[in-house]
């Protein structure tokens, strides 16, 4: 045990259980628990919904640390300036953190580690966010992988993930010198939550951020959601998904915890889900892993086409169409329901994410980066890997991408996955009284039916902002032009 205190730097791992950096610090003796709200220009600023979640998650973490005898120190600024000063003035002998995988975070951690080690401080980093490090899963040729199925097969061949670590029973708090106390802030002083206007009412009603909330969500999913997951996960009108994504995003629960909890529930019969349901669910963790694999090997995933042939694609500059999409006023009910669910709750059903993204990219011919940016600002689970990789997947410009000519029809998607219109009625109340026969295509309803439902198209609910056949033809024509210019059939 070292004589000098340790410091654990919390980042995107806001939990006590299965937190190897926390365990590593406490193993060395009395420790300081630190969170820095990073305002450096190198880091992509969090969107509004994610900032709200972060505020609540930090409050939950602070309470949990205090209950074990410790204190969460909160600071704001550039970690490259704050951390070395804190380590020096507090006499820290060991610094522990869990790794992140965006290029700016990697660069910061490398620079900090070099500086701290040069000053005689021990620095330890750990994997708390992934089942496998992005560099551990390789192709047969030894390089990064670009297709999910062989990636996931190779990842599974690495064996069962290690068991999760228990939460510490107590935290021995190191003393913070009085000269450093002035650097600390309350969580409220970070100003993460909206005030005027306060648009977060729907988020507060929908979520319980924090480690306890994550564990409760997983338990509820195993009780009621895992059974039938293979098919129910595509139905936005039913509670068929885990809704664990924001908890994973902020590290309130780790993938190893989820993996072993699911396997234990199957073995003990504590879930009605089948092994096939569980395998499908765990493969969704695999898609998250794959996204981080892509991000690590392609640092500009959120800003540049993975497939550079798309750099010359002929996007339209349709500000009005983008605004209608953002507000959920496209005239296509499943698209509008999804965009309004996003605005109200900070989340959107996985199937509807694909439909709304396809509509923006292909029917409106809008650059996928505009959609990625909107989701980054409005999703509570806005993840630097998943968000970018998923948008590029839909656009056809990404790895393992859906071909660009695969264009989701919002009418048929709605009729297939929301057949009674329950999802649409929940988030598009203007259409509540419309018969299910017309709920996904209200412009085809006779005037008598519309009047009975209290709907005047163009007044109570918009007419479609683009004709689906026109949008499809225009998208395919743009693709054909790109192929002609690049001489490639893979674009």
N, C-alpha and C positions, 0 to 999 in steps of 0.2 A: 504493500500500500504506500503510495507516495505521501510525502509530508505536505506538499502543496496541494491546494484544492483543484478540482476538475471543473470543466464547464461543458455542458451539453447545449448545443445550438439547435433549437427546434426550427424547422423550415416548413416542409410539406409533409410532416409526420406528427400531427397534433394528437398524439395518443401516448398512453403509458405502457400498455401491454404490447408485446412484440415490438419493442423499440430498442434495437441493439445499441444505438448511440447512448441512450439513457442508461441502459444496463452497463455499458462499458464505462461511462463516467462514474456511476455510483460504485462500481467495483474498485475504483481507485480512491474512494473516500468522499468527504464532504464536497458537495457540488453546487454550482450555480446553474439555474435553468434560464435560458435566454431565448427570446424571440426578437428579431429585428425586422421591422417593416421596411423593406428595401425600397428606397426611392432613387436609387442610382439610375442614370439614363440608359445603362446597358440592359436593364431588365424590362421586359414587357409589362406595362402596368396592368394590374388586374381590372377586369370589368366591374361594373356596378353590382351585379348580382353576386359575383364571387367575393367582392369586398364585404358585402353584407354577411355572407356565410363565414368568411374569415373572422369577422368580429365576434360572432356568436360562438364559433369554434374555439377561439382564444379564451373567451370567458369560461367555457366548459373546461378547457385544459387548465386554466388558472385555478379553478375551483378544485379540480382533481389533485393538482400538485399541492395546494394548500392543505387538503385533507390528509396528506401524507407527510406533512411537516415542512414542506418546501415553499418556494415562492417563484412565480414566473416573472422574470424581469422582462419588461417590454421597452424597446427602444425604436427609434425611427431614424433612418438616414442611410448612408452608404456603408455596408458591412466591411468594405475594404478599409474604412477609416475607424469604424466603431470597434470591431473585434480586436485588432491589435492593441488599441489603447486599453480596452477592458482587461485583456489578458495580462498586459504589463502591470497595470495599476492594482489589479486584484491578486497578483502573484500566482496566476494560474499555471499549473504544471502540465495539464493534459486537456486538450480540446477534442470533443467527439461530435461528429455530425453524421447524418444519413445522407447518402448521395442523391443528387439530382442529375438530370440528363439533358437539359437544354444547353446549348453551346455557351451562352453567357454565364450560366451557373457553373459549368465545368471550368471555364476560364477563371472565374472568381475563386473557386475552391483550390485550384492548383496554385494560384498566386498567393493566397492566404496560407496554404500549407507550407509553401517554400519560405515565406517570411517568418512564420511562427517556428518552424523547425530550425531555421537559422538562428533564432534567438534562444534556442534550447528547450522549446516546448514540444511535448509529444502530441502528435495529431493522429487521430484514428477515425477512419470513415467506414461506413457500413452500408449494406443494401437492406433497406426496409420497405421499398416500394414495389419490388418486382419479384417474381418467382425465379427469374434468371436475369443476370446482367445482359445488357444488349450485345456485348462482345462474346458472350459465352455460347450462343447458338450460332452455328456457322453452316454454310453450305458444304457440300462434299469437296468443293474446291478450296474451302477454308475462308471464304469471304462472307459478306453480309447476304441476307436472303431477301427476296422480293415478292414471294408468293406465300400466302398464309398457310395453306395446307401442309406443304413440306416443312415450313417453319415450325408449326405446332407439333408435327410428328417428331422433329428433331428435339424440340423442347421437352416433349414427354419422355423421350428416350434418355434424357438426363436423370430421370428418376423422380421419386417423390420429393416434393419440397420439404425442407427441414421443418420440424415442429416449431410453432410460435413460442416466443419467450413470455413468461408471466410478467404481469405488472409488478413493480417493486412494492413491498409492503410499507416501506417508509422511505423518505428522502432526507438525508442528512444535509442540511442547508449550510453551505459555506458562507462566510461573512462577506458582505459587500462593503468595501470601504466607503466612508461617508462622502468622499470626494467624487464618487461615481454615482451616488444616489440621484444627483440632479439630472443625470442623463436618462433616467427612467421616466416612463409615462404610464398613465392608466390606459386601459384598452379603449375607453371612451374617447380619450384625447387623440387617438389615432384618426378619429373622424371617418370611420369606414362606413357607417350606416347613413342612409339618406335622411334628411331632416325636412327641408322645404323644397319641393314636396316630398312627403313620405310615401314612396311608391311600394314599400316592402310589406304591406299588409298581407298580400297573398302568399308571400314567401314565409312569413311568420306562421300563417295558418297551415302551411303545407309541410313544414320540415322541423326537425329537432336536431340541429347541428351538434356535433360533439361525439366523443367516443361512446358514451352511453346510448346516444341516439343511433349510432351505427350498429352497435350490438343488438339493440332492440329491433332495428329494421331487418337484420339478418335472421334473427329468431322468428320474426313474423313471417318472413319469406319462406323459411323452412316449414313452418306450420301450415301456411295457406297458399304459397305461391309456387313452390317447386313442382308440385304435382301438376302434370300437364304443361310444364314450361315450354316444351318443344314447339307446341302450337299456340299456346295462349300468349306467348311473348310477342306475337305479331298483332294482337288485338288491342287497339287503344281504348276500346270500350270496356275492357275488363282489367282487373288488377293482376296482370300476368307477368310483370317484370319485378326485379328485385329493388329497384330505386336506390341501389347502393352507390351509384356513380359519384355523387358529390362527396360522400363519406370517403371513398377511395381517393378522390381528387385531392383532398386535404389531409390524407393520411390518418384519418380517425379510425380506420381499420385497414389492415394490410391484407394482401392477396393470400399470404400463407395462412392467416387466420381463417379466411373464408374457405380456402381449400380444405383444411383439416376439419373445420366445423361441418362442412357438407359431407365429407367422408364419414365422420363419426356419426352424423345423423342417419346416414344410410345403414351403417353397421348396427346401430342400436334400435333402428326402427322408429326413430323420433321424427321422421318426416314421411309424408305420404308420397313423396316424389320417387320416381323410379330411377334406377341407374342410368337409363337413357336420358331422362330429364336432367339428371345431375351432370352427365357428360356434356350435354348441350350448354348448360349453364357455365360449367368450367371452361368450355371453349370460348365463351365470351370474355373470360379473364385472359384467355389466349390472344384474342384480338387486341386487348389492351396492351399486352406484352409486345405483340407484333408492332403496334403503333410506336411504342418506345424504341424498339429495335430500329424502325425506320427513322425516327427523329434523331437518334444518336448518330446514325450513319449519314443522315441528310439534314444538317442543322437548320437549313432554310426551308423546312417543310411547310411552314405557314405562309411563306411569301413567294416561293418560286415553284414552278411546275416540276414535279418529280420527273415526268416525261417531258424533256425540254422541247420536244416537237410541238407541244402546245403553246410555246412562247409566241408563236405567230397567229394564234387563233383569233378569229374576228369577232370579239365581244361587242355587244351593243352598249351604248351609253344611255341607259333608260332610267333616269333618276325617278321619274314618276312611278314606273313599275317597281323599282326597288322599294320606294316608300310605301306603296300599297301592300307589297309583300311583308314588309316589316310590321305594318299595322294590322295585318290580317284582314285586308279588304281587297282581295284578288277576285272575288266572285266565285271561287272554287272552295266549297265548304270544308273539305278535309284539310286543305292548305291553311285556310283561315283559322280553323279550330286549332291546328298545331301552333301557329304563330301567336295566337291569343293565349293558349296554354303556357307557352314560353314566357310571355309578358306577365301573366298572372302569377305563375308558380316558379319561374326560373328554371324550368325543366320541360322537356318534350319527349313523348313516347318515341322509342327507337325506330319503329316503322315509319312514323310520321316525319321524323327527321329526314329520312331518305326521300320521302315524297316531297316535302317542302324544299329540300335542297335541289332535287331534280327539277322542280318547277322553276326555281330561280335561274338555275344554270342553263337549262335547255329550252324551256318554253319562253323565258324572258331573255335568254342569251346574255345573262349577266355574269361577269367574272366571278368565279367561285370565291375569290378572296374577299369580296364584299359580303358574302354570306358568312364566311369564316369569322370576319370581324364582328358582325352583328351577334353571332352566337357567342363569341368571346365576351362580349359586353353583357349579354342577357342570361347566359346559362350559369346556374350555380355550380355545375360540374365542368365548366370551361377548362379543358385540360390541354396543355400545350402539345401533347402527342395525339390524343384521340381526336380532338377537334380538327386539326390540320389534316391528319391522315384520312379521316372520314369524308371531309369535303373534297379532297383530291380523289378519293375512291369514287364518289358519285360523279365528279366531273369527268372521270376517265383519264385524268392526267397523272394519277398516282400509281403506286405499286399495287399489284394484285387488283387493278382497278376494274370496276364494271365498265364494259365498253361504252364509249361515248354515245353510241347509237341505241343503248338501252335507256329508254325514256319512260319514266313512270307516268302513267295516265292517272291523274288525281281522281277522276270519276270512278274508274274501275277499281282503283286501290281502295277508295272509300267504300264502294259497294261490297268488296270482298272482305275487308277487315273491320268495317263498322257497319254491318248490314242493316241494322235497325236505326242507325243514326244517333245512337246514344252519346257517342263522343262528340259529334258535331253539336247536338242540342245542348250539351254541357257548356261548351265554350263559345258557341254562336247562338245566343238566346233568340236572336231575331227569327231563327228558323225553327223554334221549338214546336210549333203547331203544324209544321209541314209534314205531309205524309212521307213515310220512309221510301216510297217509290221515287220521290223527287228530291229527297233530302240532299243527295250528292250532285244534283243537276237541277237546281230550282228554276233555271231559265227555260227548261222544257215543260214545266208545269202549266196547265191551262190557267187562264186568268181567273176562272171561278175558284180553282183550288188555291191559288195564291191569295185571293181575297178572303177566303174562308180561314186561311192561316194568318191573316193580318199582314201580308207582305206586299209591298209595292217595290218591284225591282228598280234599282237606280235611286231609291229613296231610303227604304228600310234596310236593304241589303244590296250591294253593288252587282251590276252585271259583270260577266267575265271580262277581265282586262285584256285578255288575249285569246284568240281562237286556238283550241288545242291542235287542230290539224295544221293551221298556219305555223304555230310555234314549232311543231315537230318538223315540218318541212324545212323551215328556216334553219333549225339546228343541224339537220342532216346536210343541208347545202353548205353550211359553214364548215362542217367536218370534211365534206368532199373537196372544198376549196383548199383546206389545210393539207389534205393528202396530196392533192395535185402540186402544191407548192413544195412540200417536203419530199415527195416521191416515196411515201411510206404508207403501208397498209396497216401499221400498228397504231397509228394515231387515232 
